[in-house]
């Protein structure tokens, strides 16, 4: 059975394990020009993801095309893709640049969030 993996008697497609076992990051970019933050999740190294945004490889509709001065403000290594997604949803719901700046100033906030959103 190619491309399938077995776990506890159940079959899961191979790509399922990609999201569970790959390194995942929640990242925040900042543009001085726009005075805005952009956040996302990736399985790439955050510096590579930044380079991809700066080089505008994500298409014409991507928000990061609006500026060319993005820098990596914060990157948080997560347990897995699921945890990164939960962190992203929580931080985006806050809708606060002050909260984002506090994440960088007070690493204990990040530690608490990672603990709160543990996958297993």
C-alpha beads as a LAMMPS data file, in Angstrom:
LAMMPS data file: protein, C-alpha beads

120 atoms
119 bonds

1 atom types
1 bond types

-500.0 500.0 xlo xhi
-500.0 500.0 ylo yhi
-500.0 500.0 zlo zhi

Masses

1 110.0

Atoms # bond

1 1 1 0.000 0.000 0.000
2 1 1 2.222 2.825 -1.211
3 1 1 1.829 6.348 0.136
4 1 1 -0.125 5.174 3.180
5 1 1 1.095 4.809 6.713
6 1 1 -0.425 2.771 9.504
7 1 1 -0.998 3.874 13.068
8 1 1 -3.007 2.044 15.712
9 1 1 -4.698 -0.048 13.053
10 1 1 -5.838 2.986 11.056
11 1 1 -4.600 4.149 7.685
12 1 1 -3.548 7.744 7.130
13 1 1 -2.284 9.278 3.901
14 1 1 1.453 10.023 3.894
15 1 1 0.864 13.794 3.591
16 1 1 -0.937 13.633 6.954
17 1 1 2.382 12.839 8.641
18 1 1 3.997 15.765 6.852
19 1 1 1.853 18.152 8.917
20 1 1 2.390 16.262 12.161
21 1 1 6.138 15.692 12.105
22 1 1 7.543 18.582 10.069
23 1 1 8.907 21.605 11.885
24 1 1 6.326 24.358 11.837
25 1 1 6.657 28.026 12.626
26 1 1 4.328 30.876 13.352
27 1 1 5.970 34.035 12.048
28 1 1 5.315 37.754 12.048
29 1 1 6.698 40.166 9.468
30 1 1 6.767 43.930 9.859
31 1 1 6.836 46.681 7.246
32 1 1 8.058 50.074 8.415
33 1 1 6.726 51.603 5.196
34 1 1 3.179 50.381 5.839
35 1 1 3.414 50.445 9.627
36 1 1 1.768 47.008 9.565
37 1 1 2.367 43.460 10.678
38 1 1 1.744 40.327 8.640
39 1 1 1.532 36.901 10.269
40 1 1 1.437 33.390 8.948
41 1 1 2.541 29.800 9.412
42 1 1 5.098 27.824 7.493
43 1 1 7.065 24.591 7.398
44 1 1 9.926 26.484 5.747
45 1 1 12.645 28.193 7.721
46 1 1 11.176 31.634 8.594
47 1 1 14.072 33.476 6.922
48 1 1 13.349 31.559 3.688
49 1 1 9.662 32.400 3.990
50 1 1 10.578 36.086 4.425
51 1 1 12.746 35.923 1.314
52 1 1 9.839 34.410 -0.619
53 1 1 7.539 37.249 0.499
54 1 1 10.131 39.913 -0.384
55 1 1 10.617 38.301 -3.810
56 1 1 6.822 38.312 -4.268
57 1 1 6.480 34.652 -5.200
58 1 1 3.077 34.195 -3.531
59 1 1 1.009 35.854 -6.247
60 1 1 -0.605 39.211 -6.938
61 1 1 -3.305 38.984 -4.278
62 1 1 -0.890 38.496 -1.382
63 1 1 -0.889 41.333 1.171
64 1 1 2.906 41.378 1.394
65 1 1 3.154 42.609 -2.214
66 1 1 2.134 46.056 -0.938
67 1 1 5.617 46.733 0.467
68 1 1 9.197 45.749 -0.203
69 1 1 10.693 46.422 3.225
70 1 1 9.389 43.427 5.201
71 1 1 11.567 42.126 7.994
72 1 1 11.182 39.123 10.245
73 1 1 9.801 40.569 13.475
74 1 1 9.228 37.288 15.316
75 1 1 9.371 33.553 14.609
76 1 1 8.049 30.937 17.000
77 1 1 8.986 27.301 16.499
78 1 1 5.964 25.150 17.207
79 1 1 5.484 21.515 18.087
80 1 1 3.678 20.857 14.800
81 1 1 1.536 22.480 12.126
82 1 1 -1.624 22.178 14.240
83 1 1 -0.099 24.085 17.140
84 1 1 1.196 26.770 14.760
85 1 1 -2.302 27.167 13.318
86 1 1 -3.897 27.510 16.780
87 1 1 -1.310 30.126 17.702
88 1 1 -1.973 32.000 14.454
89 1 1 -5.732 32.047 15.032
90 1 1 -5.324 33.271 18.611
91 1 1 -2.909 36.081 17.722
92 1 1 -4.918 37.237 14.697
93 1 1 -8.080 37.359 16.836
94 1 1 -6.305 39.777 19.177
95 1 1 -6.060 42.338 16.317
96 1 1 -3.474 44.266 18.300
97 1 1 -0.048 45.516 17.297
98 1 1 0.613 46.171 21.001
99 1 1 -0.027 42.486 21.739
100 1 1 2.364 41.505 18.942
101 1 1 5.056 43.831 20.292
102 1 1 4.505 42.408 23.785
103 1 1 5.113 38.900 22.424
104 1 1 8.603 39.993 21.462
105 1 1 9.266 41.931 24.673
106 1 1 7.913 39.279 27.040
107 1 1 8.905 35.741 25.924
108 1 1 6.957 34.267 28.849
109 1 1 3.743 35.109 26.947
110 1 1 4.918 32.881 24.091
111 1 1 5.792 30.080 26.530
112 1 1 2.287 30.241 28.036
113 1 1 0.661 30.200 24.583
114 1 1 2.737 27.222 23.437
115 1 1 1.732 25.388 26.599
116 1 1 -1.937 26.321 26.166
117 1 1 -2.044 25.172 22.534
118 1 1 -0.067 21.911 22.882
119 1 1 -1.134 19.323 20.349
120 1 1 -0.469 16.263 22.501

Bonds

1 1 1 2
2 1 2 3
3 1 3 4
4 1 4 5
5 1 5 6
6 1 6 7
7 1 7 8
8 1 8 9
9 1 9 10
10 1 10 11
11 1 11 12
12 1 12 13
13 1 13 14
14 1 14 15
15 1 15 16
16 1 16 17
17 1 17 18
18 1 18 19
19 1 19 20
20 1 20 21
21 1 21 22
22 1 22 23
23 1 23 24
24 1 24 25
25 1 25 26
26 1 26 27
27 1 27 28
28 1 28 29
29 1 29 30
30 1 30 31
31 1 31 32
32 1 32 33
33 1 33 34
34 1 34 35
35 1 35 36
36 1 36 37
37 1 37 38
38 1 38 39
39 1 39 40
40 1 40 41
41 1 41 42
42 1 42 43
43 1 43 44
44 1 44 45
45 1 45 46
46 1 46 47
47 1 47 48
48 1 48 49
49 1 49 50
50 1 50 51
51 1 51 52
52 1 52 53
53 1 53 54
54 1 54 55
55 1 55 56
56 1 56 57
57 1 57 58
58 1 58 59
59 1 59 60
60 1 60 61
61 1 61 62
62 1 62 63
63 1 63 64
64 1 64 65
65 1 65 66
66 1 66 67
67 1 67 68
68 1 68 69
69 1 69 70
70 1 70 71
71 1 71 72
72 1 72 73
73 1 73 74
74 1 74 75
75 1 75 76
76 1 76 77
77 1 77 78
78 1 78 79
79 1 79 80
80 1 80 81
81 1 81 82
82 1 82 83
83 1 83 84
84 1 84 85
85 1 85 86
86 1 86 87
87 1 87 88
88 1 88 89
89 1 89 90
90 1 90 91
91 1 91 92
92 1 92 93
93 1 93 94
94 1 94 95
95 1 95 96
96 1 96 97
97 1 97 98
98 1 98 99
99 1 99 100
100 1 100 101
101 1 101 102
102 1 102 103
103 1 103 104
104 1 104 105
105 1 105 106
106 1 106 107
107 1 107 108
108 1 108 109
109 1 109 110
110 1 110 111
111 1 111 112
112 1 112 113
113 1 113 114
114 1 114 115
115 1 115 116
116 1 116 117
117 1 117 118
118 1 118 119
119 1 119 120
